[in-house]
Every structure is written in C-alpha cells, then in structure tokens.
Amino acid sequence: MNPGAVGSNPAADTKNEAKGSCSFKRRLLLLPFLIPPRKLKHPMPYSVVALYQFFALPDFREQQAPIRDLCLSLGIKGTLLLAPEGVNGTLAGSHGALVQLVAALNGPEYLAGRLDRPELKYSTAREMPFARLKIRLKKEIVMLAAPEADPTKIVGTYVAPRDWNALLDDPDMVLLDTRNDFEVAIGTFDQAIDPKIRRFSEFKNFVAENLSPERHRKIAMFCTGGIRCEKASAYMLTQGFAEVYHLKGGILKYLEEIPAAQSRWHGGCFVFDERVALGHGLVEEKPALPVLSRDERYQV
C-alpha cells in the first residue's frame, strides 16, 4: 500500500386481466424484500436492519408522518433519515416486523417502487439498541455539502467483499477510511489512511489538502455500511481522480461474509446505536471508547 502514491364477458375479462397484472407487478416489486437474510448461528431477541438508497424523493416531507405511523404500528425503533436524495437509517424490532416494514416502504402507499435497490444489512442485538423512534427530515441523507457529488449520476466502482483483499494487494492503491476519527480508533483495515476528520463533511478538505489526481491514480475507500463511500467516491470522480473503488456494503458486509482467518480487518466496527461495535460475524463487541459526548457519538 502506498499512502503517497444500484367464452366470457370481454369487458370483465379485460378488467380481471388488468387487476391480475397489477397484483403480479406488485408482488414482483416486493419480492426482493420478502427474502429473509441468512439464518444466524445465535438467534437473539432483536433484529436490526441498516438500509439506505439514493433516489429522487421530492415528497420527503409528506412521507414523514405515514412512515412514522407504520414503524410505530410494527413496534420498531431507531432512526430513519428522509431527504430529497433518498433514505438512510438503522431500525430495530422483531425480524418479522423489519421484513414487513421494508416491503411496505416500497409499496404503493409509501415510496411506490422508488426503494427498488436498497442496500440492506441485517444483524441482531441482545437488547433493543434504540430508546425511541425518530423519522427525521434532512437536506442530505449523509452530509457532505457537495452538490456535484450525486451517486445517482456518478459513483465509484463497487468491490464485493470477496474481492476486497485482492484489490488491497495492489501496491499502487491508496486506501482511505472515510469515517470519523473515533470510529477509526476502534478498528480499521491494514494500512488504511485515517483522514482524522470529526465529521464526514470534512472529507472534502482532506482530499484538497492531501491528494491529487496526478499523483494518486488509484483510490480505494470504505465506511461502515457503504453510504459515505458512495458520496465520497462520487465527489472524488468529479474532482478528476481516475480510478476510485469502494467496498460494497461497507465494513459490515465484509465482517458478515469474510472469515476472521482471511480478514484484513482489525478491531471493532463502530455502529451508531447502543451496541457500540460489531466484530466478525456481526457479533457485538464492547471496545473501550474515547471520551465523547452523546452528540459526537451519533454524529455522521
């Protein structure tokens, strides 16, 4: 590693055919979300789903109350952000409730097919990791304050967890951890550069001050679940960087799929809920944390 370098009445028949087609299309629309995650070795009382997707959501304000009511009716807690650019959040409840929620969100009463390619990651918790439900309205689902960084128009190359280690073996690859400094302190990948940022919006400054398209031709990056890297890779491409790669599904997907014996990861992966951090197999860990206020711990 070189630091420098998503026979009947015709009228009735027609009506029934249309109704059947609509029903079939709706089932197809919901099918991806009705497939449960793989069975976990150690079932726990609560399931947790992290989800996000970038898509045009001009009616995000109108969606707030209906989505809140839906979550409350299912006994779900956690945080979901709504913005003109899409949705992002982590929610917890029974496994059945979460599967029902994700399917319903893409249905006609809510997002109506726009949540068609969400990044979903399921894990478990011994206790409910959230105290309450928050459906928040935001300018961005992850704040970078760079309008040119639009992942629906331009984004880096996705790298599956199974291919990640091989990518890192490229001696010309510059590996960036796009997370906050206290997250990096808990765990990171071998030879990753820590930008030492307190919040994601500072990433632009790090790039401007430390990297250049001429000298750093190959960039690989990672974050907790993938969302920050979608924004960061889009930003770097608009700034002229030639090759930008990012870990699909983020650290959590890597820890879920890659055995510890083959892993390049060290430490725990900080998560923005009361579980604090997860390790290989998405097992809860309780690492020592730096002294932080609650606001700092939940600041992306």
FENGIWO-V585408 format. One record per pair of residues at least 12 apart in sequence whose ideal C-beta (glycine too) atoms are under 7 Angstrom apart, sorted by the first residue. I is the first residue (numbers start at 1). J is the second residue. D is the distance in whole Angstrom. If there is no record, write none. Layout:
i->(I	I)
j->(J	J)
d->(D	D)
//
This chain:
i->(1	1	1	1	2	2	2	3	3	4	5	5	5	5	6	6	29	29	30	30	30	33	33	33	33	34	34	36	37	40	44	44	44	45	46	46	46	46	46	46	47	47	47	47	47	47	47	48	48	48	48	48	48	48	49	49	49	49	49	50	50	50	50	51	51	51	51	51	52	52	52	52	52	52	52	52	53	53	53	53	53	53	54	54	54	54	54	55	55	55	57	57	57	57	57	57	58	60	60	60	60	61	63	63	64	64	64	66	67	67	67	68	68	70	70	71	71	71	72	74	74	74	74	75	75	76	76	76	76	76	76	76	77	77	77	77	77	77	78	78	78	78	78	79	79	80	81	81	81	82	82	83	83	83	83	85	85	86	87	87	88	88	88	90	90	92	92	92	92	102	119	119	119	121	121	121	121	123	123	125	126	129	129	129	130	142	142	142	142	142	143	143	144	144	144	144	144	144	145	146	146	148	149	149	149	149	150	151	151	151	154	154	154	155	155	155	156	156	156	156	156	157	157	158	158	159	159	159	159	160	161	161	161	161	161	161	162	164	164	165	167	167	168	168	170	172	172	173	173	174	174	174	174	175	175	175	175	175	176	176	176	176	176	177	177	177	177	178	178	178	178	178	178	179	179	179	180	180	180	181	181	181	181	182	182	183	185	186	186	186	186	186	187	187	187	187	187	188	188	189	189	189	190	190	199	199	200	200	203	204	207	207	213	213	213	213	216	217	217	218	219	219	219	219	219	220	221	221	222	222	222	222	223	224	224	224	224	224	225	225	225	226	226	226	226	229	229	233	251	251	252	252	252	255	255	255	255	255	255	256	260	263	267	268	268	272	276)
j->(168	173	175	191	171	172	174	174	193	215	172	174	215	216	53	117	106	113	103	106	107	99	102	103	106	99	103	99	122	124	124	125	126	126	92	93	124	125	127	128	92	93	94	95	98	122	124	90	92	122	123	124	125	129	91	98	102	120	122	90	121	225	252	89	102	118	119	120	86	87	88	118	119	141	225	227	86	87	115	117	118	119	85	86	151	152	230	86	114	152	82	83	84	85	86	114	84	82	83	84	137	137	82	110	82	135	137	110	80	110	135	133	135	101	104	91	101	133	133	93	97	100	101	93	97	91	92	93	97	98	101	133	92	93	128	130	132	133	90	91	92	130	133	134	136	135	136	138	141	135	137	138	139	140	141	140	141	141	115	141	141	142	227	272	273	125	128	129	130	120	225	226	249	225	249	252	253	278	282	275	284	273	274	275	273	200	227	228	231	300	200	201	200	201	203	204	231	235	201	204	235	238	231	234	235	238	234	230	231	234	234	237	238	230	233	234	233	237	244	245	246	244	245	246	248	245	246	247	248	248	247	249	253	254	257	258	257	247	254	264	220	245	220	264	218	217	218	218	220	193	216	218	219	189	191	192	193	220	192	193	195	219	221	192	193	194	222	203	221	223	228	229	232	223	224	228	197	198	199	194	196	197	198	290	292	270	290	267	268	270	277	287	265	266	267	268	269	266	267	222	264	265	264	266	299	300	228	300	232	235	236	239	239	240	241	242	241	242	243	243	236	241	243	244	245	245	233	246	246	247	250	251	250	250	251	252	269	271	249	250	252	247	248	249	250	246	247	246	265	269	269	278	282	269	278	279	280	281	282	282	280	280	287	285	287	298	289)
d->(7	6	6	4	6	6	7	6	6	7	5	6	7	6	7	4	6	6	5	6	6	7	4	4	6	7	6	6	4	6	4	6	5	7	5	7	7	4	7	6	7	7	7	4	5	6	6	6	5	7	5	7	6	6	6	5	7	6	5	5	5	5	7	6	7	5	7	5	7	6	4	7	5	6	7	5	5	6	6	6	4	7	6	4	5	5	7	5	5	7	7	7	6	7	6	7	6	4	6	6	6	6	6	7	6	5	6	6	7	6	6	7	4	7	6	7	7	5	6	6	4	6	6	5	6	5	7	4	6	7	6	7	6	7	6	4	6	5	5	4	5	5	7	5	7	5	5	5	5	7	6	4	6	5	5	6	6	5	7	6	4	6	6	6	6	6	6	5	5	7	7	5	6	6	6	5	6	7	4	6	7	4	4	5	6	6	5	6	6	6	6	5	6	6	7	7	5	6	5	6	5	5	5	4	4	6	6	4	6	5	5	5	7	6	6	5	3	7	4	6	5	7	5	7	4	5	7	6	6	6	7	7	5	4	5	6	7	6	6	6	6	6	7	6	7	7	5	5	5	7	5	6	5	6	6	5	6	5	7	5	7	6	4	4	7	6	6	6	5	5	5	6	5	5	6	7	6	6	6	7	5	6	6	5	6	4	6	6	5	5	6	5	7	6	2	5	6	7	7	7	5	6	5	7	6	7	6	6	6	7	6	7	7	4	5	7	7	5	6	5	6	6	7	5	7	5	6	5	7	4	6	6	5	5	6	6	6	7	7	4	5	7	6	5	4	4	7	5	7	5	6	7	7	6	6	7	5	7	6	5	4	6	7	4	5	6	7)
//
